[in-house]
Amino acid sequence: MEIKQQFFKQPVRLLAPMEGLTDPLMRQILTQIASDLGRPYDWSVSEFIRVTQTVLPVHVFYKYVPELHHDAKTASGTPIHIQLLGSEAQLMAENAAYACELGAPAIDINFGCPAKTVNNHRGGSVLLDEPEVMYEIISAVRRAVPTHIPVSAKIRLGYTDTSRMDDIRGAISDSGADWLTIHARTKTQGYKPPAYWDKIKAFNKLSIPVIANGEIWNAEQSKHCMVQSGTTHLMLGRGAVTRPDLIAQIDHNNQQNLGSNATLLWQDLITHQIKFLEGQAKNDVVLVGRYKQWLGMLTKGYSEAQILWENVKREKNKATIIAALQSSTQS
Ligand SMILES: Cc1cc2nc3c(=O)[nH]c(=O)nc-3n(C[C@H](O)[C@H](O)[C@H](O)COP(=O)(O)O)c2cc1C
């Protein structure tokens, strides 16, 4: 299988799929910030779309990936790949083919989700214990989508432990996947530090690009991750939500042609937070809840966020929160 070389001319930087977190609104904001700082994400991946019994109706694809209306790109031009999750190879293949008809620039397959409801239906990380099923799914999807459209897989190191890593690598190797993203923890290790970046090295024997993911919160950790994993390709998850300038910090630090200022100051982040609060959601209660989730994460990246958090954590009114945000510029 030809490697889709044009995607990996340089080290890639990707914004991770995170269900309920990097939804279309958050993707819009984070990809805009990255572009404004001079280091756009190469692409992001949608939250997983669960495939169970049918070829999903068009509105489901548009709900998860409204970017499909705009050439599958965010307003700042970042492509959005579509992630599917399921265990039935033929059905996954049919949904992938349909996603491509709707304009998906690439299909990613989720083998990392730890959620019980998903795993109980043989989806997500539980399939890491069944590498032959992984192989069936990836190869069926690969056969079903046009050859110029990449098919990738996103995995963890294993389900309960890393004992099946060689089998997983074998399954990926034969499947026709164009690249592989590895969240460097098992399902059992959840989301807790550390991430075992060194374990990624075993996958570099594959003839396809490998993207390292997990526990990158700052530029220094990105360096350690690249050294320990033996790959320069990175996917950023929670760290990118906590410090939206993380991508620029990383490449600034690695002296890739970025301007001198790769830092996003709190005062500049305020405008983006207001845009988030003015974005589309089912209703204001949902939007305010989601904003507080983000603000809670920002407290780890910005001391100013801590002060604002204390002021608004019980506030339900969107306009009041926006006013508090605006006045936090002046402090
Ligand atoms: C809230 C949340 C939702 C997630 N949803 C998805 C998902 O839909 N698809 C997926 O492949 N990974 C998902 N992940 C995993 C992330 O993509 C990433 O692999 C993980 O967070 C490790 O990276 P980090 O330590 O940089 O956050 C999710 C993670 C979080 C925290």
The ligand as an SDF file (V2000), in Angstrom:
LIG
                    3D

 31 33  0  0  0  0  0  0  0  0999 V2000
  -13.0880   13.5470   26.9990 C   0  0  0  0  0  0  0  0  0  0  0  0
  -12.3350   12.6670   26.0410 C   0  0  0  0  0  0  0  0  0  0  0  0
  -12.9670   12.1430   24.9330 C   0  0  0  0  0  0  0  0  0  0  0  0
  -12.2700   11.3460   24.0080 C   0  0  0  0  0  0  0  0  0  0  0  0
  -12.8990   10.9130   22.8790 N   0  0  0  0  0  0  0  0  0  0  0  0
  -12.1940   10.2420   21.9260 C   0  0  0  0  0  0  0  0  0  0  0  0
  -12.7830    9.8920   20.6650 C   0  0  0  0  0  0  0  0  0  0  0  0
  -13.9420   10.2210   20.3680 O   0  0  0  0  0  0  0  0  0  0  0  0
  -12.0080    9.1980   19.7880 N   0  0  0  0  0  0  0  0  0  0  0  0
  -10.7120    8.8390   20.0670 C   0  0  0  0  0  0  0  0  0  0  0  0
  -10.0580    8.2150   19.2420 O   0  0  0  0  0  0  0  0  0  0  0  0
  -10.1320    9.2000   21.2290 N   0  0  0  0  0  0  0  0  0  0  0  0
  -10.8320    9.8920   22.1420 C   0  0  0  0  0  0  0  0  0  0  0  0
  -10.2070   10.2930   23.2980 N   0  0  0  0  0  0  0  0  0  0  0  0
   -8.7730   10.0130   23.4830 C   0  0  0  0  0  0  0  0  0  0  0  0
   -7.9030   11.1830   22.9750 C   0  0  0  0  0  0  0  0  0  0  0  0
   -8.0110   11.3150   21.5780 O   0  0  0  0  0  0  0  0  0  0  0  0
   -6.4230   10.9560   23.3490 C   0  0  0  0  0  0  0  0  0  0  0  0
   -6.0180    9.7480   22.7690 O   0  0  0  0  0  0  0  0  0  0  0  0
   -6.2140   10.8820   24.8600 C   0  0  0  0  0  0  0  0  0  0  0  0
   -6.8850   11.9380   25.5160 O   0  0  0  0  0  0  0  0  0  0  0  0
   -4.7190   10.9240   25.2030 C   0  0  0  0  0  0  0  0  0  0  0  0
   -4.1370   12.1400   24.8270 O   0  0  0  0  0  0  0  0  0  0  0  0
   -3.8490   13.3110   25.9300 P   0  0  0  0  0  0  0  0  0  0  0  0
   -3.1930   12.6360   27.1080 O   0  0  0  0  0  0  0  0  0  0  0  0
   -2.9810   14.2690   25.1900 O   0  0  0  0  0  0  0  0  0  0  0  0
   -5.1920   13.8810   26.3120 O   0  0  0  0  0  0  0  0  0  0  0  0
  -10.8990   11.0570   24.2270 C   0  0  0  0  0  0  0  0  0  0  0  0
  -10.2600   11.5860   25.3540 C   0  0  0  0  0  0  0  0  0  0  0  0
  -10.9490   12.3860   26.2490 C   0  0  0  0  0  0  0  0  0  0  0  0
  -10.2250   12.9580   27.4480 C   0  0  0  0  0  0  0  0  0  0  0  0
  1  2  1  0
  2  3  1  0
  2 30  2  0
  3  4  2  0
  4  5  1  0
  4 28  1  0
  5  6  2  0
  6  7  1  0
  6 13  1  0
  7  8  2  0
  7  9  1  0
  9 10  1  0
 10 11  2  0
 10 12  1  0
 12 13  2  0
 13 14  1  0
 14 15  1  0
 14 28  1  0
 15 16  1  0
 16 17  1  0
 16 18  1  0
 18 19  1  0
 18 20  1  0
 20 21  1  0
 20 22  1  0
 22 23  1  0
 23 24  1  0
 24 25  2  0
 24 26  1  0
 24 27  1  0
 28 29  2  0
 29 30  1  0
 30 31  1  0
M  END
$$$$
